[in-house]
Amino acid sequence: MTLSTPDYVYGLAPTPFGLYQLAGNAAEMVQERGVTKGGSYLDPLEACTVKARGTYGGPAPHIGFRCVCEVSYPNRK
């Protein structure tokens, strides 16, 4: 199934880790130039896996990146 726009992030149940929509809403840019991982709402379901690879040549509404940061709580007991 493909959609014409991104889906609502809370539209499906969370993973066992409490995360929502990690694959399928947008293909993610990786460090390797011009390469994406995963699929987007424009791709067929079989392309929406962590191992799926794609390419891109510039900005597109179905390609993005995931910001990651490490959080620490030094005063938390």
PDB file of N, CA, C, O and CB in Angstrom:
ATOM      1  N   MET A   1       0.839  -1.185   0.000  1.00  0.00           N
ATOM      2  CA  MET A   1       0.000   0.000   0.000  1.00  0.00           C
ATOM      3  C   MET A   1       0.879   1.242   0.000  1.00  0.00           C
ATOM      4  O   MET A   1       1.830   1.313   0.779  1.00  0.00           O
ATOM      5  CB  MET A   1      -0.952   0.002   1.215  1.00  0.00           C
ATOM      6  N   THR A   2       0.600   2.196  -0.827  1.00  0.00           N
ATOM      7  CA  THR A   2       1.300   3.471  -0.815  1.00  0.00           C
ATOM      8  C   THR A   2       0.299   4.582  -0.545  1.00  0.00           C
ATOM      9  O   THR A   2      -0.875   4.483  -0.904  1.00  0.00           O
ATOM     10  CB  THR A   2       2.047   3.712  -2.151  1.00  0.00           C
ATOM     11  N   LEU A   3       0.775   5.623   0.083  1.00  0.00           N
ATOM     12  CA  LEU A   3      -0.052   6.783   0.390  1.00  0.00           C
ATOM     13  C   LEU A   3       0.430   7.964  -0.425  1.00  0.00           C
ATOM     14  O   LEU A   3       1.563   7.955  -0.908  1.00  0.00           O
ATOM     15  CB  LEU A   3      -0.020   7.110   1.900  1.00  0.00           C
ATOM     16  N   SER A   4      -0.393   8.972  -0.589  1.00  0.00           N
ATOM     17  CA  SER A   4       0.014  10.148  -1.353  1.00  0.00           C
ATOM     18  C   SER A   4       0.677  11.201  -0.479  1.00  0.00           C
ATOM     19  O   SER A   4       1.250  12.158  -1.000  1.00  0.00           O
ATOM     20  CB  SER A   4      -1.181  10.747  -2.055  1.00  0.00           C
ATOM     21  N   THR A   5       0.611  11.046   0.828  1.00  0.00           N
ATOM     22  CA  THR A   5       1.242  11.976   1.772  1.00  0.00           C
ATOM     23  C   THR A   5       1.764  11.189   2.960  1.00  0.00           C
ATOM     24  O   THR A   5       1.379  10.034   3.145  1.00  0.00           O
ATOM     25  CB  THR A   5       0.241  13.081   2.237  1.00  0.00           C
ATOM     26  N   PRO A   6       2.640  11.791   3.781  1.00  0.00           N
ATOM     27  CA  PRO A   6       3.077  11.094   4.990  1.00  0.00           C
ATOM     28  C   PRO A   6       1.886  10.776   5.894  1.00  0.00           C
ATOM     29  O   PRO A   6       0.881  11.487   5.884  1.00  0.00           O
ATOM     30  CB  PRO A   6       4.113  11.940   5.753  1.00  0.00           C
ATOM     31  N   ASP A   7       2.009   9.723   6.658  1.00  0.00           N
ATOM     32  CA  ASP A   7       0.943   9.292   7.559  1.00  0.00           C
ATOM     33  C   ASP A   7       1.128   9.930   8.926  1.00  0.00           C
ATOM     34  O   ASP A   7       2.226  10.361   9.276  1.00  0.00           O
ATOM     35  CB  ASP A   7       0.917   7.756   7.681  1.00  0.00           C
ATOM     36  N   TYR A   8       0.043   9.988   9.701  1.00  0.00           N
ATOM     37  CA  TYR A   8       0.073  10.502  11.060  1.00  0.00           C
ATOM     38  C   TYR A   8       0.983   9.607  11.891  1.00  0.00           C
ATOM     39  O   TYR A   8       0.827   8.386  11.877  1.00  0.00           O
ATOM     40  CB  TYR A   8      -1.359  10.572  11.671  1.00  0.00           C
ATOM     41  N   VAL A   9       1.928  10.195  12.611  1.00  0.00           N
ATOM     42  CA  VAL A   9       2.949   9.431  13.318  1.00  0.00           C
ATOM     43  C   VAL A   9       2.373   8.479  14.366  1.00  0.00           C
ATOM     44  O   VAL A   9       2.952   7.419  14.605  1.00  0.00           O
ATOM     45  CB  VAL A   9       3.915  10.373  13.977  1.00  0.00           C
ATOM     46  N   TYR A  10       1.263   8.824  14.990  1.00  0.00           N
ATOM     47  CA  TYR A  10       0.679   7.956  16.010  1.00  0.00           C
ATOM     48  C   TYR A  10      -0.435   7.078  15.450  1.00  0.00           C
ATOM     49  O   TYR A  10      -1.256   6.564  16.210  1.00  0.00           O
ATOM     50  CB  TYR A  10       0.144   8.791  17.157  1.00  0.00           C
ATOM     51  N   GLY A  11      -0.473   6.901  14.136  1.00  0.00           N
ATOM     52  CA  GLY A  11      -1.520   6.119  13.503  1.00  0.00           C
ATOM     53  C   GLY A  11      -1.445   4.624  13.770  1.00  0.00           C
ATOM     54  O   GLY A  11      -2.455   3.930  13.659  1.00  0.00           O
ATOM     55  N   LEU A  12      -0.288   4.123  14.115  1.00  0.00           N
ATOM     56  CA  LEU A  12      -0.103   2.701  14.411  1.00  0.00           C
ATOM     57  C   LEU A  12       0.343   2.525  15.853  1.00  0.00           C
ATOM     58  O   LEU A  12       0.694   3.499  16.519  1.00  0.00           O
ATOM     59  CB  LEU A  12       0.925   2.067  13.449  1.00  0.00           C
ATOM     60  N   ALA A  13       0.332   1.309  16.331  1.00  0.00           N
ATOM     61  CA  ALA A  13       0.771   1.025  17.696  1.00  0.00           C
ATOM     62  C   ALA A  13       2.274   1.233  17.837  1.00  0.00           C
ATOM     63  O   ALA A  13       3.008   1.064  16.863  1.00  0.00           O
ATOM     64  CB  ALA A  13       0.397  -0.408  18.092  1.00  0.00           C
ATOM     65  N   PRO A  14       2.751   1.597  19.031  1.00  0.00           N
ATOM     66  CA  PRO A  14       4.190   1.777  19.229  1.00  0.00           C
ATOM     67  C   PRO A  14       4.920   0.438  19.248  1.00  0.00           C
ATOM     68  O   PRO A  14       4.309  -0.615  19.431  1.00  0.00           O
ATOM     69  CB  PRO A  14       4.455   2.535  20.531  1.00  0.00           C
ATOM     70  N   THR A  15       6.239   0.494  19.055  1.00  0.00           N
ATOM     71  CA  THR A  15       7.086  -0.688  19.173  1.00  0.00           C
ATOM     72  C   THR A  15       7.198  -1.067  20.648  1.00  0.00           C
ATOM     73  O   THR A  15       6.731  -0.316  21.505  1.00  0.00           O
ATOM     74  CB  THR A  15       8.496  -0.435  18.552  1.00  0.00           C
ATOM     75  N   PRO A  16       7.804  -2.210  20.963  1.00  0.00           N
ATOM     76  CA  PRO A  16       8.004  -2.569  22.370  1.00  0.00           C
ATOM     77  C   PRO A  16       8.827  -1.529  23.150  1.00  0.00           C
ATOM     78  O   PRO A  16       8.773  -1.490  24.380  1.00  0.00           O
ATOM     79  CB  PRO A  16       8.688  -3.919  22.453  1.00  0.00           C
ATOM     80  N   PHE A  17       9.589  -0.687  22.433  1.00  0.00           N
ATOM     81  CA  PHE A  17      10.379   0.364  23.076  1.00  0.00           C
ATOM     82  C   PHE A  17       9.591   1.668  23.225  1.00  0.00           C
ATOM     83  O   PHE A  17      10.123   2.656  23.731  1.00  0.00           O
ATOM     84  CB  PHE A  17      11.651   0.621  22.279  1.00  0.00           C
ATOM     85  N   GLY A  18       8.332   1.677  22.790  1.00  0.00           N
ATOM     86  CA  GLY A  18       7.504   2.876  22.897  1.00  0.00           C
ATOM     87  C   GLY A  18       7.717   3.877  21.777  1.00  0.00           C
ATOM     88  O   GLY A  18       7.320   5.035  21.905  1.00  0.00           O
ATOM     89  N   LEU A  19       8.338   3.455  20.677  1.00  0.00           N
ATOM     90  CA  LEU A  19       8.613   4.346  19.545  1.00  0.00           C
ATOM     91  C   LEU A  19       7.560   4.176  18.462  1.00  0.00           C
ATOM     92  O   LEU A  19       6.973   3.104  18.320  1.00  0.00           O
ATOM     93  CB  LEU A  19      10.012   4.076  18.970  1.00  0.00           C
ATOM     94  N   TYR A  20       7.325   5.232  17.702  1.00  0.00           N
ATOM     95  CA  TYR A  20       6.321   5.215  16.641  1.00  0.00           C
ATOM     96  C   TYR A  20       6.953   5.443  15.276  1.00  0.00           C
ATOM     97  O   TYR A  20       7.885   6.236  15.146  1.00  0.00           O
ATOM     98  CB  TYR A  20       5.254   6.272  16.904  1.00  0.00           C
ATOM     99  N   GLN A  21       6.446   4.747  14.252  1.00  0.00           N
ATOM    100  CA  GLN A  21       6.750   4.997  12.843  1.00  0.00           C
ATOM    101  C   GLN A  21       8.241   5.182  12.542  1.00  0.00           C
ATOM    102  O   GLN A  21       8.644   6.227  12.031  1.00  0.00           O
ATOM    103  CB  GLN A  21       6.008   6.211  12.390  1.00  0.00           C
ATOM    104  N   LEU A  22       9.045   4.193  12.850  1.00  0.00           N
ATOM    105  CA  LEU A  22      10.469   4.300  12.557  1.00  0.00           C
ATOM    106  C   LEU A  22      10.798   4.008  11.103  1.00  0.00           C
ATOM    107  O   LEU A  22      11.843   4.439  10.617  1.00  0.00           O
ATOM    108  CB  LEU A  22      11.241   3.368  13.440  1.00  0.00           C
ATOM    109  N   ALA A  23       9.960   3.309  10.416  1.00  0.00           N
ATOM    110  CA  ALA A  23      10.229   2.995   9.016  1.00  0.00           C
ATOM    111  C   ALA A  23       8.987   3.285   8.182  1.00  0.00           C
ATOM    112  O   ALA A  23       7.866   2.973   8.584  1.00  0.00           O
ATOM    113  CB  ALA A  23      10.663   1.515   8.854  1.00  0.00           C
ATOM    114  N   GLY A  24       9.204   3.885   7.019  1.00  0.00           N
ATOM    115  CA  GLY A  24       8.101   4.021   6.080  1.00  0.00           C
ATOM    116  C   GLY A  24       7.564   5.406   5.856  1.00  0.00           C
ATOM    117  O   GLY A  24       6.966   5.648   4.808  1.00  0.00           O
ATOM    118  N   ASN A  25       7.738   6.335   6.773  1.00  0.00           N
ATOM    119  CA  ASN A  25       7.197   7.667   6.547  1.00  0.00           C
ATOM    120  C   ASN A  25       8.121   8.483   5.647  1.00  0.00           C
ATOM    121  O   ASN A  25       7.656   9.195   4.756  1.00  0.00           O
ATOM    122  CB  ASN A  25       6.981   8.388   7.882  1.00  0.00           C
ATOM    123  N   ALA A  26       9.409   8.381   5.877  1.00  0.00           N
ATOM    124  CA  ALA A  26      10.384   9.079   5.046  1.00  0.00           C
ATOM    125  C   ALA A  26      11.639   8.233   4.962  1.00  0.00           C
ATOM    126  O   ALA A  26      12.078   7.664   5.962  1.00  0.00           O
ATOM    127  CB  ALA A  26      10.704  10.493   5.610  1.00  0.00           C
ATOM    128  N   ALA A  27      12.221   8.146   3.765  1.00  0.00           N
ATOM    129  CA  ALA A  27      13.507   7.473   3.620  1.00  0.00           C
ATOM    130  C   ALA A  27      14.551   8.362   4.282  1.00  0.00           C
ATOM    131  O   ALA A  27      14.494   9.584   4.146  1.00  0.00           O
ATOM    132  CB  ALA A  27      13.857   7.195   2.103  1.00  0.00           C
ATOM    133  N   GLU A  28      15.495   7.774   4.990  1.00  0.00           N
ATOM    134  CA  GLU A  28      16.468   8.557   5.742  1.00  0.00           C
ATOM    135  C   GLU A  28      17.802   8.660   5.023  1.00  0.00           C
ATOM    136  O   GLU A  28      18.345   7.666   4.542  1.00  0.00           O
ATOM    137  CB  GLU A  28      16.672   7.954   7.109  1.00  0.00           C
ATOM    138  N   MET A  29      18.320   9.888   4.958  1.00  0.00           N
ATOM    139  CA  MET A  29      19.650  10.116   4.418  1.00  0.00           C
ATOM    140  C   MET A  29      20.657   9.493   5.380  1.00  0.00           C
ATOM    141  O   MET A  29      20.467   9.517   6.596  1.00  0.00           O
ATOM    142  CB  MET A  29      19.929  11.644   4.209  1.00  0.00           C
ATOM    143  N   VAL A  30      21.721   8.938   4.826  1.00  0.00           N
ATOM    144  CA  VAL A  30      22.798   8.367   5.638  1.00  0.00           C
ATOM    145  C   VAL A  30      24.090   9.082   5.300  1.00  0.00           C
ATOM    146  O   VAL A  30      24.114   9.953   4.431  1.00  0.00           O
ATOM    147  CB  VAL A  30      22.936   6.833   5.403  1.00  0.00           C
ATOM    148  N   GLN A  31      25.160   8.721   5.981  1.00  0.00           N
ATOM    149  CA  GLN A  31      26.428   9.406   5.787  1.00  0.00           C
ATOM    150  C   GLN A  31      26.943   9.289   4.349  1.00  0.00           C
ATOM    151  O   GLN A  31      27.569  10.219   3.841  1.00  0.00           O
ATOM    152  CB  GLN A  31      27.457   8.854   6.746  1.00  0.00           C
ATOM    153  N   GLU A  32      26.688   8.169   3.700  1.00  0.00           N
ATOM    154  CA  GLU A  32      27.122   7.972   2.321  1.00  0.00           C
ATOM    155  C   GLU A  32      26.313   8.895   1.401  1.00  0.00           C
ATOM    156  O   GLU A  32      25.085   8.821   1.374  1.00  0.00           O
ATOM    157  CB  GLU A  32      26.958   6.479   1.894  1.00  0.00           C
ATOM    158  N   ARG A  33      26.989   9.745   0.665  1.00  0.00           N
ATOM    159  CA  ARG A  33      26.328  10.762  -0.151  1.00  0.00           C
ATOM    160  C   ARG A  33      25.378  10.139  -1.183  1.00  0.00           C
ATOM    161  O   ARG A  33      25.744   9.204  -1.895  1.00  0.00           O
ATOM    162  CB  ARG A  33      27.374  11.622  -0.861  1.00  0.00           C
ATOM    163  N   GLY A  34      24.154  10.673  -1.248  1.00  0.00           N
ATOM    164  CA  GLY A  34      23.184  10.247  -2.239  1.00  0.00           C
ATOM    165  C   GLY A  34      22.464   8.940  -1.933  1.00  0.00           C
ATOM    166  O   GLY A  34      21.740   8.422  -2.784  1.00  0.00           O
ATOM    167  N   VAL A  35      22.652   8.397  -0.727  1.00  0.00           N
ATOM    168  CA  VAL A  35      22.053   7.104  -0.369  1.00  0.00           C
ATOM    169  C   VAL A  35      21.032   7.309   0.747  1.00  0.00           C
ATOM    170  O   VAL A  35      21.252   8.081   1.680  1.00  0.00           O
ATOM    171  CB  VAL A  35      23.147   6.083   0.071  1.00  0.00           C
ATOM    172  N   THR A  36      19.914   6.602   0.629  1.00  0.00           N
ATOM    173  CA  THR A  36      18.917   6.595   1.695  1.00  0.00           C
ATOM    174  C   THR A  36      18.738   5.170   2.207  1.00  0.00           C
ATOM    175  O   THR A  36      19.041   4.200   1.512  1.00  0.00           O
ATOM    176  CB  THR A  36      17.563   7.174   1.196  1.00  0.00           C
ATOM    177  N   LYS A  37      18.247   5.067   3.419  1.00  0.00           N
ATOM    178  CA  LYS A  37      17.911   3.772   4.006  1.00  0.00           C
ATOM    179  C   LYS A  37      16.432   3.793   4.349  1.00  0.00           C
ATOM    180  O   LYS A  37      15.877   4.836   4.693  1.00  0.00           O
ATOM    181  CB  LYS A  37      18.787   3.463   5.275  1.00  0.00           C
ATOM    182  N   GLY A  38      15.807   2.640   4.252  1.00  0.00           N
ATOM    183  CA  GLY A  38      14.382   2.555   4.524  1.00  0.00           C
ATOM    184  C   GLY A  38      13.583   3.105   3.353  1.00  0.00           C
ATOM    185  O   GLY A  38      14.152   3.555   2.358  1.00  0.00           O
ATOM    186  N   GLY A  39      12.299   3.066   3.474  1.00  0.00           N
ATOM    187  CA  GLY A  39      11.443   3.568   2.412  1.00  0.00           C
ATOM    188  C   GLY A  39      10.614   4.733   2.896  1.00  0.00           C
ATOM    189  O   GLY A  39      10.722   5.154   4.048  1.00  0.00           O
ATOM    190  N   SER A  40       9.791   5.248   2.018  1.00  0.00           N
ATOM    191  CA  SER A  40       8.922   6.362   2.361  1.00  0.00           C
ATOM    192  C   SER A  40       7.483   6.013   2.024  1.00  0.00           C
ATOM    193  O   SER A  40       7.188   4.905   1.574  1.00  0.00           O
ATOM    194  CB  SER A  40       9.355   7.643   1.627  1.00  0.00           C
ATOM    195  N   TYR A  41       6.604   6.956   2.242  1.00  0.00           N
ATOM    196  CA  TYR A  41       5.192   6.752   1.930  1.00  0.00           C
ATOM    197  C   TYR A  41       4.958   6.582   0.425  1.00  0.00           C
ATOM    198  O   TYR A  41       3.872   6.171   0.017  1.00  0.00           O
ATOM    199  CB  TYR A  41       4.369   7.922   2.456  1.00  0.00           C
ATOM    200  N   LEU A  42       5.955   6.892  -0.399  1.00  0.00           N
ATOM    201  CA  LEU A  42       5.832   6.707  -1.847  1.00  0.00           C
ATOM    202  C   LEU A  42       6.260   5.319  -2.308  1.00  0.00           C
ATOM    203  O   LEU A  42       6.007   4.936  -3.451  1.00  0.00           O
ATOM    204  CB  LEU A  42       6.651   7.747  -2.565  1.00  0.00           C
ATOM    205  N   ASP A  43       6.910   4.563  -1.419  1.00  0.00           N
ATOM    206  CA  ASP A  43       7.459   3.264  -1.789  1.00  0.00           C
ATOM    207  C   ASP A  43       6.515   2.120  -1.420  1.00  0.00           C
ATOM    208  O   ASP A  43       5.687   2.255  -0.519  1.00  0.00           O
ATOM    209  CB  ASP A  43       8.807   3.059  -1.118  1.00  0.00           C
ATOM    210  N   PRO A  44       6.645   0.990  -2.125  1.00  0.00           N
ATOM    211  CA  PRO A  44       5.856  -0.189  -1.743  1.00  0.00           C
ATOM    212  C   PRO A  44       6.324  -0.706  -0.379  1.00  0.00           C
ATOM    213  O   PRO A  44       7.443  -0.422   0.049  1.00  0.00           O
ATOM    214  CB  PRO A  44       5.976  -1.312  -2.824  1.00  0.00           C
ATOM    215  N   LEU A  45       5.472  -1.454   0.286  1.00  0.00           N
ATOM    216  CA  LEU A  45       5.744  -1.935   1.636  1.00  0.00           C
ATOM    217  C   LEU A  45       7.078  -2.673   1.741  1.00  0.00           C
ATOM    218  O   LEU A  45       7.792  -2.501   2.728  1.00  0.00           O
ATOM    219  CB  LEU A  45       4.626  -2.841   2.089  1.00  0.00           C
ATOM    220  N   GLU A  46       7.428  -3.486   0.753  1.00  0.00           N
ATOM    221  CA  GLU A  46       8.680  -4.249   0.831  1.00  0.00           C
ATOM    222  C   GLU A  46       9.918  -3.355   0.801  1.00  0.00           C
ATOM    223  O   GLU A  46      11.002  -3.807   1.170  1.00  0.00           O
ATOM    224  CB  GLU A  46       8.750  -5.243  -0.311  1.00  0.00           C
ATOM    225  N   ALA A  47       9.787  -2.103   0.372  1.00  0.00           N
ATOM    226  CA  ALA A  47      10.913  -1.172   0.365  1.00  0.00           C
ATOM    227  C   ALA A  47      11.027  -0.409   1.687  1.00  0.00           C
ATOM    228  O   ALA A  47      11.965   0.365   1.878  1.00  0.00           O
ATOM    229  CB  ALA A  47      10.771  -0.187  -0.793  1.00  0.00           C
ATOM    230  N   CYS A  48      10.087  -0.622   2.587  1.00  0.00           N
ATOM    231  CA  CYS A  48      10.064   0.096   3.868  1.00  0.00           C
ATOM    232  C   CYS A  48      10.649  -0.758   4.983  1.00  0.00           C
ATOM    233  O   CYS A  48       9.999  -1.012   5.997  1.00  0.00           O
ATOM    234  CB  CYS A  48       8.630   0.513   4.226  1.00  0.00           C
ATOM    235  N   THR A  49      11.873  -1.192   4.781  1.00  0.00           N
ATOM    236  CA  THR A  49      12.571  -1.974   5.794  1.00  0.00           C
ATOM    237  C   THR A  49      13.871  -1.269   6.135  1.00  0.00           C
ATOM    238  O   THR A  49      14.334  -0.408   5.387  1.00  0.00           O
ATOM    239  CB  THR A  49      12.835  -3.428   5.307  1.00  0.00           C
ATOM    240  N   VAL A  50      14.451  -1.631   7.251  1.00  0.00           N
ATOM    241  CA  VAL A  50      15.704  -1.017   7.672  1.00  0.00           C
ATOM    242  C   VAL A  50      16.829  -1.317   6.683  1.00  0.00           C
ATOM    243  O   VAL A  50      17.728  -0.494   6.506  1.00  0.00           O
ATOM    244  CB  VAL A  50      16.087  -1.505   9.068  1.00  0.00           C
ATOM    245  N   LYS A  51      16.791  -2.477   6.039  1.00  0.00           N
ATOM    246  CA  LYS A  51      17.852  -2.861   5.106  1.00  0.00           C
ATOM    247  C   LYS A  51      17.689  -2.273   3.707  1.00  0.00           C
ATOM    248  O   LYS A  51      18.636  -2.306   2.921  1.00  0.00           O
ATOM    249  CB  LYS A  51      17.910  -4.351   5.006  1.00  0.00           C
ATOM    250  N   ALA A  52      16.519  -1.738   3.376  1.00  0.00           N
ATOM    251  CA  ALA A  52      16.278  -1.203   2.035  1.00  0.00           C
ATOM    252  C   ALA A  52      17.166   0.017   1.780  1.00  0.00           C
ATOM    253  O   ALA A  52      17.344   0.863   2.657  1.00  0.00           O
ATOM    254  CB  ALA A  52      14.787  -0.828   1.858  1.00  0.00           C
ATOM    255  N   ARG A  53      17.718   0.095   0.568  1.00  0.00           N
ATOM    256  CA  ARG A  53      18.577   1.222   0.180  1.00  0.00           C
ATOM    257  C   ARG A  53      17.977   1.913  -1.033  1.00  0.00           C
ATOM    258  O   ARG A  53      17.365   1.273  -1.888  1.00  0.00           O
ATOM    259  CB  ARG A  53      20.028   0.745  -0.125  1.00  0.00           C
ATOM    260  N   GLY A  54      18.154   3.199  -1.098  1.00  0.00           N
ATOM    261  CA  GLY A  54      17.693   3.980  -2.240  1.00  0.00           C
ATOM    262  C   GLY A  54      18.705   5.056  -2.558  1.00  0.00           C
ATOM    263  O   GLY A  54      19.747   5.155  -1.909  1.00  0.00           O
ATOM    264  N   THR A  55      18.400   5.857  -3.553  1.00  0.00           N
ATOM    265  CA  THR A  55      19.279   6.960  -3.934  1.00  0.00           C
ATOM    266  C   THR A  55      18.459   8.228  -4.083  1.00  0.00           C
ATOM    267  O   THR A  55      17.240   8.184  -4.250  1.00  0.00           O
ATOM    268  CB  THR A  55      20.037   6.642  -5.248  1.00  0.00           C
ATOM    269  N   TYR A  56      19.147   9.356  -4.021  1.00  0.00           N
ATOM    270  CA  TYR A  56      18.498  10.641  -4.248  1.00  0.00           C
ATOM    271  C   TYR A  56      19.507  11.613  -4.837  1.00  0.00           C
ATOM    272  O   TYR A  56      20.716  11.443  -4.681  1.00  0.00           O
ATOM    273  CB  TYR A  56      17.896  11.201  -2.935  1.00  0.00           C
ATOM    274  N   GLY A  57      19.000  12.627  -5.510  1.00  0.00           N
ATOM    275  CA  GLY A  57      19.868  13.610  -6.145  1.00  0.00           C
ATOM    276  C   GLY A  57      19.684  15.014  -5.603  1.00  0.00           C
ATOM    277  O   GLY A  57      20.375  15.936  -6.037  1.00  0.00           O
ATOM    278  N   GLY A  58      18.777  15.194  -4.676  1.00  0.00           N
ATOM    279  CA  GLY A  58      18.532  16.510  -4.100  1.00  0.00           C
ATOM    280  C   GLY A  58      17.360  16.455  -3.146  1.00  0.00           C
ATOM    281  O   GLY A  58      16.832  15.376  -2.878  1.00  0.00           O
ATOM    282  N   PRO A  59      16.941  17.604  -2.625  1.00  0.00           N
ATOM    283  CA  PRO A  59      15.830  17.644  -1.677  1.00  0.00           C
ATOM    284  C   PRO A  59      14.553  17.035  -2.261  1.00  0.00           C
ATOM    285  O   PRO A  59      14.269  17.191  -3.448  1.00  0.00           O
ATOM    286  CB  PRO A  59      15.567  19.079  -1.245  1.00  0.00           C
ATOM    287  N   ALA A  60      13.799  16.351  -1.426  1.00  0.00           N
ATOM    288  CA  ALA A  60      12.532  15.749  -1.837  1.00  0.00           C
ATOM    289  C   ALA A  60      11.647  15.611  -0.600  1.00  0.00           C
ATOM    290  O   ALA A  60      12.167  15.425   0.500  1.00  0.00           O
ATOM    291  CB  ALA A  60      12.757  14.356  -2.532  1.00  0.00           C
ATOM    292  N   PRO A  61      10.330  15.695  -0.750  1.00  0.00           N
ATOM    293  CA  PRO A  61       9.439  15.627   0.402  1.00  0.00           C
ATOM    294  C   PRO A  61       9.388  14.264   1.080  1.00  0.00           C
ATOM    295  O   PRO A  61       8.880  14.158   2.197  1.00  0.00           O
ATOM    296  CB  PRO A  61       8.072  16.008  -0.015  1.00  0.00           C
ATOM    297  N   HIS A  62       9.893  13.233   0.443  1.00  0.00           N
ATOM    298  CA  HIS A  62       9.845  11.895   1.028  1.00  0.00           C
ATOM    299  C   HIS A  62      11.193  11.433   1.582  1.00  0.00           C
ATOM    300  O   HIS A  62      11.355  10.260   1.921  1.00  0.00           O
ATOM    301  CB  HIS A  62       9.362  10.911  -0.004  1.00  0.00           C
ATOM    302  N   ILE A  63      12.163  12.351   1.675  1.00  0.00           N
ATOM    303  CA  ILE A  63      13.493  12.032   2.195  1.00  0.00           C
ATOM    304  C   ILE A  63      13.797  12.967   3.359  1.00  0.00           C
ATOM    305  O   ILE A  63      13.526  14.166   3.293  1.00  0.00           O
ATOM    306  CB  ILE A  63      14.584  12.156   1.080  1.00  0.00           C
ATOM    307  N   GLY A  64      14.360  12.411   4.420  1.00  0.00           N
ATOM    308  CA  GLY A  64      14.694  13.225   5.578  1.00  0.00           C
ATOM    309  C   GLY A  64      15.858  12.634   6.342  1.00  0.00           C
ATOM    310  O   GLY A  64      16.551  11.746   5.848  1.00  0.00           O
ATOM    311  N   PHE A  65      16.067  13.124   7.535  1.00  0.00           N
ATOM    312  CA  PHE A  65      17.102  12.572   8.394  1.00  0.00           C
ATOM    313  C   PHE A  65      16.591  12.558   9.826  1.00  0.00           C
ATOM    314  O   PHE A  65      15.693  13.320  10.183  1.00  0.00           O
ATOM    315  CB  PHE A  65      18.418  13.385   8.281  1.00  0.00           C
ATOM    316  N   ARG A  66      17.164  11.698  10.632  1.00  0.00           N
ATOM    317  CA  ARG A  66      16.742  11.546  12.021  1.00  0.00           C
ATOM    318  C   ARG A  66      17.819  12.149  12.917  1.00  0.00           C
ATOM    319  O   ARG A  66      18.976  11.731  12.877  1.00  0.00           O
ATOM    320  CB  ARG A  66      16.487  10.042  12.379  1.00  0.00           C
ATOM    321  N   CYS A  67      17.434  13.126  13.718  1.00  0.00           N
ATOM    322  CA  CYS A  67      18.360  13.727  14.680  1.00  0.00           C
ATOM    323  C   CYS A  67      18.472  12.808  15.890  1.00  0.00           C
ATOM    324  O   CYS A  67      17.473  12.291  16.390  1.00  0.00           O
ATOM    325  CB  CYS A  67      17.886  15.156  15.108  1.00  0.00           C
ATOM    326  N   VAL A  68      19.689  12.617  16.345  1.00  0.00           N
ATOM    327  CA  VAL A  68      19.931  11.760  17.494  1.00  0.00           C
ATOM    328  C   VAL A  68      20.781  12.527  18.490  1.00  0.00           C
ATOM    329  O   VAL A  68      21.745  13.192  18.112  1.00  0.00           O
ATOM    330  CB  VAL A  68      20.621  10.430  17.075  1.00  0.00           C
ATOM    331  N   CYS A  69      20.427  12.436  19.749  1.00  0.00           N
ATOM    332  CA  CYS A  69      21.271  13.032  20.778  1.00  0.00           C
ATOM    333  C   CYS A  69      21.260  12.117  22.004  1.00  0.00           C
ATOM    334  O   CYS A  69      20.304  11.384  22.254  1.00  0.00           O
ATOM    335  CB  CYS A  69      20.781  14.474  21.145  1.00  0.00           C
ATOM    336  N   GLU A  70      22.324  12.186  22.734  1.00  0.00           N
ATOM    337  CA  GLU A  70      22.429  11.404  23.958  1.00  0.00           C
ATOM    338  C   GLU A  70      22.075  12.310  25.129  1.00  0.00           C
ATOM    339  O   GLU A  70      22.610  13.410  25.261  1.00  0.00           O
ATOM    340  CB  GLU A  70      23.860  10.795  24.125  1.00  0.00           C
ATOM    341  N   VAL A  71      21.179  11.843  25.965  1.00  0.00           N
ATOM    342  CA  VAL A  71      20.719  12.636  27.106  1.00  0.00           C
ATOM    343  C   VAL A  71      21.205  11.983  28.376  1.00  0.00           C
ATOM    344  O   VAL A  71      21.087  10.771  28.556  1.00  0.00           O
ATOM    345  CB  VAL A  71      19.174  12.774  27.117  1.00  0.00           C
ATOM    346  N   SER A  72      21.752  12.796  29.253  1.00  0.00           N
ATOM    347  CA  SER A  72      22.172  12.266  30.556  1.00  0.00           C
ATOM    348  C   SER A  72      21.528  13.119  31.652  1.00  0.00           C
ATOM    349  O   SER A  72      21.247  14.302  31.461  1.00  0.00           O
ATOM    350  CB  SER A  72      23.744  12.262  30.694  1.00  0.00           C
ATOM    351  N   TYR A  73      21.309  12.501  32.772  1.00  0.00           N
ATOM    352  CA  TYR A  73      20.720  13.164  33.927  1.00  0.00           C
ATOM    353  C   TYR A  73      21.707  13.075  35.081  1.00  0.00           C
ATOM    354  O   TYR A  73      21.591  12.175  35.912  1.00  0.00           O
ATOM    355  CB  TYR A  73      19.345  12.529  34.309  1.00  0.00           C
ATOM    356  N   PRO A  74      22.679  13.986  35.157  1.00  0.00           N
ATOM    357  CA  PRO A  74      23.730  13.854  36.176  1.00  0.00           C
ATOM    358  C   PRO A  74      23.212  13.949  37.608  1.00  0.00           C
ATOM    359  O   PRO A  74      23.822  13.377  38.511  1.00  0.00           O
ATOM    360  CB  PRO A  74      24.772  14.912  35.962  1.00  0.00           C
ATOM    361  N   ASN A  75      22.122  14.643  37.839  1.00  0.00           N
ATOM    362  CA  ASN A  75      21.606  14.797  39.199  1.00  0.00           C
ATOM    363  C   ASN A  75      20.512  13.806  39.539  1.00  0.00           C
ATOM    364  O   ASN A  75      19.940  13.856  40.627  1.00  0.00           O
ATOM    365  CB  ASN A  75      21.089  16.187  39.392  1.00  0.00           C
ATOM    366  N   ARG A  76      20.219  12.904  38.613  1.00  0.00           N
ATOM    367  CA  ARG A  76      19.159  11.926  38.819  1.00  0.00           C
ATOM    368  C   ARG A  76      19.673  10.751  39.637  1.00  0.00           C
ATOM    369  O   ARG A  76      20.757  10.228  39.379  1.00  0.00           O
ATOM    370  CB  ARG A  76      18.605  11.439  37.477  1.00  0.00           C
ATOM    371  N   LYS A  77      18.901  10.349  40.605  1.00  0.00           N
ATOM    372  CA  LYS A  77      19.335   9.238  41.465  1.00  0.00           C
ATOM    373  C   LYS A  77      18.607   7.975  41.107  1.00  0.00           C
ATOM    374  O   LYS A  77      18.838   6.934  41.721  1.00  0.00           O
ATOM    375  CB  LYS A  77      19.110   9.565  42.938  1.00  0.00           C
TER     376      LYS A  77
END
